[in-house]
Amino acid sequence: MTPLLELQDLGVTYRTGEGDLQAVRGVDLTLQPGETLGIAGESGSGKSTVVAGVLRLLPKSATVTGRVLLDGEDVAAMRWGRLRAARWSEASVVFQGAMHALNPVQRVGRQIAEPLRLHTGASATEIDTRVRELLEQVDLPPAKARAYPHELSGGQKQRVMIAMALACDPRLVIADEPTTALDVIVQAQVLDLLGRLVAERGIGLVFITHDLSVLASACSRIAVMYQGRIVETGDAKDVITAPHHEHTRALAAAFPEVGDPASRYAPATSEPLPPEGERDPQQPVLLSARNLRVHFRDRTGTAVAAVDGVDLDVQRDEIVALVGQSGSGKTTLARTLLGLQQPTSGEVHHDGRPVPASASGLRDYRRHVQLVLQDPSSALNPRHTVYESVAEGPRIHRLGGNERDIVVAALEAAELRPAERYLTRLPHELSGGQRQRVVIAGALALNPSVLVADEPVASLDASVRGEILGLLLRLRRQLGLAALVITHDLGLAWNIADRVAVMFRGELVEVGPVEQVLLEPHHEYTKKLLAALPSPGPDDARYAG
């Protein structure tokens, strides 16, 4: 049988101002119809370059060597018209950021119809019928064709991207990080959808991500890339349960399994963790919510409860993980705790005192309760040096003392050492993990008692993720710092949190020690979250439950 996709000694070199950069070296891969292949690797490993090379989507600065055969035909030898047709009718791509890939001012039905108008001779009526069929295939009601992207949830937008990819009945679908920003329940739905499409239609699927557990649940084979090369390939379950290459082991360790005692309080970090000292169970409550409610009005004027009667405490020297899927109210609760959103009713207390309502009182309060945002690239001013970014808070709050000493101490605490090496750098000169450490340093410069971290590792590579989680744990152990970490990642909660609060439709449905909530859940929603975690298969005892 002719492979659906075959890469033979594929190499890609980019011409840069500093010389040639060899991004991909000697890659050999095959994919048969009805097969699923996962490609794992961190940013810069070359996995997305490989995929772009399949359909000649690389920039002009790229030089490609080796061969890419699509259903036996050499892609490099295709004329422009043939290649244009092949990009939809034979192979298509589901891109990572659905919100960025979709046109915000066009209804999604029109966007799904676009490849049909361009690549088929179908009439308008036939196209409308096909769009309805595609929406139903991806488990969306046909009425969603009239929606704009901003009116859809993250999972719904990703389903629209899949519908577009399937429009011209391709035999090969390439999914580039399609579940990275999705919560576990929506992720499970997207993975199930892709699996059903492979089984029912016999398409070939190439799935790209840095999360080995996702690939193990979605793919029959996994290839791991590191520094432009394939360093390990094999059966999906074998790769995740018994990895051979050091980089594969690092990727597997970055996403710990809930219930694995070896990963409890043990993030994958190169910096040794200080020992856990004797902890006082009666630590003071630093941040608390009492019967907190936040209501918004929808288009009809009906009150919708985003936060509905929440009681929550965060004590000194503890990390609390606030978990739940998108739309559960996590971010609204965090904004209200920070004084960025006025509650409809209820109270927020810091260190036993109500959070003030005045502008000056709120400014002083926010010095003690600091926010760490999800995306460090958006949080940092691209024109400000590291020094300016970290010094901004102390200047606003007019802290006494030597400013340079404060900045250097904050950078050292965030483990950017030696600090002098980073003071004059701009954000684009730093890695993703370094940028996130600068954001954390900016918070630490104000000597806060509580950090509120909103998805602090969601946009980071696997290895960097472990380093940032290790930093949060060290800050708790060394400084007694309290943290409320907002996440949809139950593995993160198991990895570093002391307690976990599960949020569903604006309510906290389960709160308690991590071992109690995640190993012996009582609420059906918590059980549903745990059941949605990806696993390599029911025959693996480690993942049974």
QUIJOGI-V422673 format. One record per run of one state. SS is the DSSP state (~ for helix, > for strand, _ for the rest). FROM is the first residue (numbers start at 1). TO is the last residue. If there is no record, write none. Layout:
# QUIJOGI-V422673
[[SS,FROM,TO] [SS,FROM,TO]]
This chain:
# QUIJOGI-V422673
[[_,1,4] [>,5,16] [_,17,18] [>,19,31] [_,32,35] [>,36,40] [_,41,46] [~,47,54] [_,55,61] [>,62,70] [_,71,72] [>,73,74] [~,75,77] [_,78,79] [~,80,89] [_,90,90] [>,91,94] [_,95,97] [~,98,101] [_,102,106] [>,107,107] [~,108,119] [_,120,123] [~,124,137] [_,138,141] [~,142,146] [_,147,147] [>,148,148] [~,149,151] [_,152,153] [~,154,166] [_,167,171] [>,172,176] [_,177,183] [~,184,201] [_,202,203] [>,204,209] [_,210,211] [~,212,218] [_,219,220] [>,221,226] [_,227,228] [>,229,235] [~,236,241] [_,242,245] [~,246,254] [_,255,260] [~,261,263] [_,264,284] [>,285,297] [_,298,302] [>,303,315] [_,316,318] [>,319,323] [_,324,329] [~,330,337] [_,338,344] [>,345,350] [_,351,352] [>,353,354] [_,355,358] [~,359,368] [>,369,372] [_,373,375] [~,376,379] [_,380,384] [>,385,385] [~,386,396] [_,397,402] [~,403,413] [_,414,418] [~,419,421] [_,422,425] [>,426,426] [~,427,429] [_,430,431] [~,432,444] [_,445,449] [>,450,454] [_,455,461] [~,462,479] [_,480,481] [>,482,487] [_,488,489] [~,490,496] [_,497,498] [>,499,504] [_,505,506] [>,507,513] [~,514,519] [_,520,523] [~,524,531] [_,532,540] [~,541,543] [_,544,545]]
